[in-house]
Amino acid sequence: MKKIPVWGLLLAVVIVAGGCSKESEKLNFYNWVTYIPDDVRQDFETETGIEIVLEEFASNEEMYAKLKAGGAGYDVTIPSGDFVSIMIREGMLEKIDMSRVPNFKHLDPEFLAKIEFDPGNQYSVPFFAGAAGITVNTRQVPDFEKSWKIFYREDLRGRMTMLDDMREVMGDALKFLGYSVNTRNPEELEQAKKVVGDWRDRIVKFDAETFGPAFARGEFWVVQGYVENVFTELEESMAENAEFFIPEEGGPMYLDSMVILKGAKNIDAAYRFINFIQRPDINARIADFLTIPSLNLEARKLMKEQTAYSYEDLKRCEFKEDLGKDVELYDEIWHEIRIGM
Amino acid sequence: MKKNYGSIYTLPMAFWVTLFFLVPVLIVFLYSFLERGEHGGVVWIFSLNAYRDMLSPTFIHILGITLFISLLSTALTLLIALPCGYYMARSRRKSLYLFLIIIPFLTNFLIRIYAWQAILGNSGFLNNLLMRLGLIDNYIQFLYNEWAVIIVLVYSYLPYAILPLYSTIEKFDFSLLEAARDLGASHPASILRVMIPNIRSGIISAVLFTFIPTFGAYAVPKLVGGGRNSFMLGNLIADEILVNRNWPFASATSILITLVTTAAMGLYVFANKSAARAAQRKRI
């Protein structure tokens, strides 16, 4: 995620505070850190007169824990798919009346059909989807196949990293083998463990924090992770020599969806906001800001920026689902991998 | 008659310890005996599952790695800290050396770890230097293994070991060494059999100040550790909370760490007491 400069935040605060003088309608919005550009938010406020009260979270777990504790008073939030299913099961979400979200029709039906955590979108409206991939330093590694096979390469030993994230890395191995990223089949998981074990012996480390800067320094040449974590670290000269791709075998992907929370006080504002986000011109602006493909067919035509990967790339990927207690199957294998067993 | 206010004076301390140490530890202790909630948290049913999970080979292996790294780091730290403390205590520029020992604390701990990444990295200072000197053709991978973790841990906790050693060695009466030599002890023997026993409390403090934090290390193995053999209990706890959402198991692991460190503290108190008794006997 990009960082909003401090003055931008201050400006937003001043504008929001300025709008406070008159009693206006409000929307309590609980969002990921820097997930919607400031100008989009301001446009919504001037257009509708609804004031957005924004709070941010950094992980699904954090959001879920805060909502579970109760009393937060949010109207709208954006969980990832696995958490949408948890929150539906726990009765934390309001059903969506699609007649009040006319822009829903712009969403790619092919993509909507893949959603299993909320079939038919009864409780959620997709926001954006994305996937981790591999960034390669093309100056050091001019020739490479766009495949997970790259982590088998002996000549790159000690120059590669993968995310310290078991669902991601295990999911990559499962996809590489042609299995589902949500498999519970012990046989398939055992094979995936062997694959990840082979990768582990060639990569430098599993790392979710420092691989971006280290790639920028030229220390690592092949890093697996989210594109924004790498490219925001790169200077222009370095960015020319960096190529991001999602391997041909695909991998796990995430879909963050807008949901209305049970007990929301500003239902009307919530619907107007969700509909606003899926308005093609607005959606295109957000996609340009995030540099990831839009799920909104009309918005795709309006986008100005080149995205790091295409919608076609995402088609090869599979949603990570909530595994419930079966997550332990992965957890145990992951720890065995981490200690070299 | 004078009233004894002693117990009242300790109230703030007692309050502080209760609120910020005892209560949290009790909560963690309680959680470790409960059933896990499916999406994190706990279910209020008594369960020993968390402790049963500790018998798995994976957990025992991680415990082994943790003990290996923390014990070796402690031993190395002591080996380096002893001569340092000795030299400082005998030097005429004590305050200068003390100041130098404290200097690293002026920089944030994490930034110092990142500095080690810059030194030991594949394109880091050390590799560049060795290559320029023509000693190696290709880089050596220093970072991202258990040895890098040990090096950075030794570096991090060295000052904590040097300071107690310095203060006990400084109080040591060096004429005792001369006396030992007069009575026929060789130089090493005089150090080993006269000086070391006399600075025992300093050595024990140094060992504890190093062992306790290294046993629970989290950031160092995360940042300079690697693919295998450097995954420690601290990292396991974080994983269990954030990824696996198994709070009872994380709590049980945390209790284990607390028990090991408490046992180490107990040993320290016991050693000090027996040293005091021995000293008394000598006087009689």
Interface residues (C-beta under 8 A of the other chain):
Chain A: S59 E61 Y64 A65 K68 I86 E90 G158 R159 D164 D165 M166 R167 R200 D201 I203 V204 K205 F206 E209 T210 A214 R217 G218 E219 G324 K325 V327 E328 D331 E332 W334 H335 E336 I337 R338 I339 G340 M341
Chain B: E38 H39 G40 G41 S56 P57 T58 H61 I62 I65 Y114 Q117 G121 N122 S123 G124 Y139 Q141 L143 Y144 K222 L223 G225 G226 G227 R228 N229 F231 L236 D239 E240 L242 V243 N244 R245 N246
